[in-house]
Amino acid sequence: MQTPTPTPPDGAEPPRTPAIAMPGAGRRVTVISGENAAAIPLHLLFRDGTRPNPVVPAVDRAVPRPAARPPRQAGARTIVAAPARPAPPVDPGIAERPGPTLPGGAAVAAGTLALAGCAALIWRTGALPQPLAALLRLPSYPYHGIGLGQWVLLALGVTVAVLAFGGLGRGRVGYAWVLSLFGDYRGTVRRTGLVWMSPLLMRRRVDLRLRHWRSEPMAAVDANGTALRVVVLVVWRVRDTARAALAVADHERYLRQQVEAALARVLSQLPADAFHEDAPTLRNAEAVGDALTRLLKSEGEPVGIELYSAQPTRIEYAPEVAAAMRRQRVAAIDARHRDAVLTSVVDAVEDTVHRLTSRGLVELDDYERKALVKDLTVAFYTGRGTGEGA
């Protein structure tokens, strides 16, 4: 009858395998020195094959197993939280409002009437040349000079015509005019077609269309200080024309510089790759894009820019470190592969030994069990390596 091996308390060193007296030998020989027995979880059994029914080893039935950690979901999103800081201040006096405009047809009619009135006054005073009057089949009047009142009427008519035709503009879909007078904001015109605006107002055209900008490779660093090259696609449009034209010198240049600054803030929170552990990385483009979008949206509001998305299209290592990081990645993949093979072999050996003993096919003492484990481990590992190599 075999005596069960006592289980050592937590934190104590497990007992060494005693020397076994070999038959026919005059001295005691240690078969496996320094061998430790530990519980092996079976949920990793045959990762790339069919998973058998889990079986609890007989030697560990009396020892409570620790609570298993929930498996990490493959599609879980890693949220990169952008650090909060106050946005640039906004001048409350700069806000878009409708500008003074009139229909273009009314301006054309007014200018035409003013010119017609001036022509009629010139004809009635007799200043119209005789050949021109005969060509137009108009009666001629004798010329006695143009009085002061007539000069005033002519000047008024010409002024009206110049203002009417000089203020005409063609509004286009997707564009707007920002109007100012002597540096003071007067409003924004978003109307399309023929419109009239005062020719005394200064006009600045602003593009309102949905726009996208694909950046050049920009330099950045990850949480480990590794140099990166990042390309970002930004989709945006101008929401407040007054702020875009007056609150900043160049809103397009401002947006590009904010993209570069936001990349430095977001990418420095996580490493580009986690070679030897399952940790969040910058390879989660969706989470990185969400953080960039939130950050740039808050930075663009003070200048009237509405940002829809800022998505990294390419995150790669800088040329000076790309070769070294590629070698490190290959080494990490090889290490994980070896660990997976070894884990599968150990689980298979454990399951085989347990089945043989639990079904009563063999009765093994401590020495025979360890010898069988050693032989099966060598055989399974050799066979697994040869099969995968082929």
Order of alpha helices (4+ residues) and beta strands (2+ residues): beta-beta-beta-alpha-alpha-alpha-beta-beta-beta-beta-beta-beta-beta-beta-alpha-alpha-beta-alpha-alpha
